[in-house]
Amino acid sequence: MKNAGGVFLFVLFTALLLKAQRPAQQTQNPAWIDCILITKTGDAVTAKLKNKKDFSALGCLLPGQEIIIRRTDGKEVITAISNINEMLIPGRTANNNHYLVLNCNHSCPGQFHIYRVITEGPCKLLYTQMPGNAGNMTINISHHGQTISTLNQKESDEYYLYYNKGLMQVQVDEALNLKPVSGKDCIAFFKSCAEVAKKLGEKNARPLSVTELVAEFNRCGKAREN
């Protein structure tokens, strides 16, 4: 009986101990991630940001659109998206740790969009995701009272070249190979590097990887500087 009582007290003590520890675990909020925000004035602000799997999927943002950040002292503050130039997230892997906040006149005039950096360097390859419609659109046809419904638009993956503050969309396939429709525009975009422009102008036996083109263009720029 004494042993049974001892076992009961041990189990009860363990249960109470686990219960007491549970609230402390709940206070650790995994929704916040460490980040460095580069502001329009060039200041680097160390803070925490509400976690998103991919910040480029937030769609078009008005200049006054606000985001919440948590400072190092734990205080939460609100800032407009238009005050931010870049977002760096040290805890993430490459291709998902650097974002640019740019004006997106190509699709949302007067608004901003967050672009994820795929390839780093003076010339960058950027990715963004444009959201589709939230629901079906119903359109009345003439005066007959009939209606038709369009299907939901899926999110679209979009890729851009960014160099010297110039932003140009490029059409690529799933392997990030450049589609012929973007060839002429890319020749003009990469004209300062004769090797890349020539490669784009040739009839190639194999598809051209846009990531390789950007990397080669950046190497070409370094060679010109030297």
N, C-alpha and C positions, 0 to 999 in steps of 0.2 A: 504493500500500500504506500509506503514511503517513496518507493521508486516511482510509482504511478503518479503520486502527487508532484514529485520533482519534475517528471516529464511534462505534466500539465502546466506547471509554472513556467518551464522553459519555452514551451510552445506559445503560451500567452505573452511572455516577455518579447519573444521574437516577432509576433504579430503586431504588438504595440510599437515596437521599434521601427518596423517597416512602414506602419501607418504614419508615424511621426516624420519619417524621411520623405514621404510622398509629396507633401506640399513644397518642400525645398526643390524637388525635381521639377515641379510644374512651373516654378518661377523662372527657370532657365528657358528663355524664349528662342527657339531655333529659327523663328521667322525673320530674325535680324542677322545681317551678314556684314562683315567688315568691308569698308570701301574707302577710296580716296576720291574726292570730287574736285575736279579742276574747274574753277569758276571763270566767268568771262573776264575777270580782272587778272587771271593767271595765278590766283591763290590756290594752294593745295589744302583741302579741308579733310582731315581724318575723321571719319564718322561711321555710323552703322546705317544700313539701308534695308528697308523691308524686302525680303527675299523674293525674287522672281527667277524662274528657271531660265528665261531668256527675256531680257529687258527690251529687245528689239521687237517683241510681239505686242507692244502696248498700243500700236496704231498711231494715228495723227494726234498731236497734242497742241492745244492752244497755247500761245505765249504765256498766258497767266495760269496755265495748268500747274497745280501745286503738288509737291511730293513731300513726304515726311522723312526726315532724317533724325538720327539719334546721335547727339554729340558725345564726345569722350567723357563728359561729366554726367552722362545719363539723361540729360534733358532733351526732350523731343522738340524740334523746331520745324517750321514749314518754310519751304522756299519754292520759287517759281522755276519751272523747267528751263525757262529762257535764261536763267542765271548760270546755267551749267554748260560747260564745254565738253568735258570728258568724265567718264566714270571708270575707275580702275578697281577691280575686285581681286586682291592678292590671293585669296584662298581658292580660286578657280584655275582650271587648266587653260592652256593657250586656246585661242579661238572662242573663248567665252569669258574672258577676264578684262576686256577693254571695249568700251563703248564710246561713240561720239554722238553728241546731241547737235543736230544740224537742221537748218531750215529746209523743209521738204517742198519747195515750190513745184517740183515735178508732179506731185500727186495731191498735195494738200497746201495750196497757196496760202502764205501767211502763217503757216503752222510749223510745228517742229516734229521731228521723228528721232528715235534712238536707233543708231546703227551699230551692229556688232562688227568688230574688226576681225576679219579672217586672215589677212596677210598684212604684217606690219611693214613699215618703211616710209620713205618720203611719199611714195604712191601706195595707197592702201586699197585692198579689196574689202568692201563692206557688204554686210548682209542685213536685210530687214524683212519682217513678215507683215504683210498688209492683211488686216483681218477682213473676213467676209461679212455678209449681212447677218444680223442677229436672228432674223426670221424671214419667212416668205413675204414677198411683196405682192399685194393684190391690186390689180389695175382694172378700172372700169372701162369697158369697150363701148364707145359711142353712147347712144341713148337706148340701147336694147336691154340694158340691165344685166348683161352677161359679164362674167369676170373670168380672168385668167390669173394663174399664180406662177411666178417664176421660182425656180429652185434656189435654195441657199447658195450663195457664192462661197467657195472654199477659200481658206487663207492662201495667199499667193507668196511664194518665196521670191524675193527680189535681190539682185546683186548690183553693186555700184562700184565704179572706180572713183577714187577721191585723190586729187593731186592739185597742189597750189590753190586750195579752196574751191576747186572745180569739181562738180559731182556729175557723173554720167552713168546712166543705167546700161548694163550689158545683159545680153541674152545668153544663158548658158544651159547645158543639159545637166542631168543628175550627177555626172562625174565632174562638173565644173569645167567642161570643155566649151570653148567659145562657139556659138552658133554663127553661121555665115552672115546672118542679118546684121550682126554687130561689127563685122570686119572693117567696113569703111570708116565707121565712127571711131573705132579703136586706132586705125592708122593715123587719123588726125590727132587723137588724144596722145599717142605715143610718138609723135613726129620728132620730138627732140632726141630720140634714140634711134639712129638709122637702122641698127641691127634688128630691133623689134619691129619697126615700121616695115622693113623689107620682108621679114618673116610673115607678117600679116598680109602683105601684098602678093605673096606667092601662092600657087595652088599646092596645098600641102597634102601629102599622102595620108597623114594621120591628123586627128583633131588637135587643136592647140589648147592646152590647159591655161585658163586665165590666171591661175595662181602662179604658174611658171612664167608667164608673160610679165606679170607684175614684179616678180622676183628678179627677172632678167633686166627689166627697165630700171629697177632700183640699183642693180649692180652697174649698169651702164652710167647712171647718174654719178655714182661714186668714182668711176673711172674718169669721167669728165672733170670732176673736182680735183683729182690728183694730177 
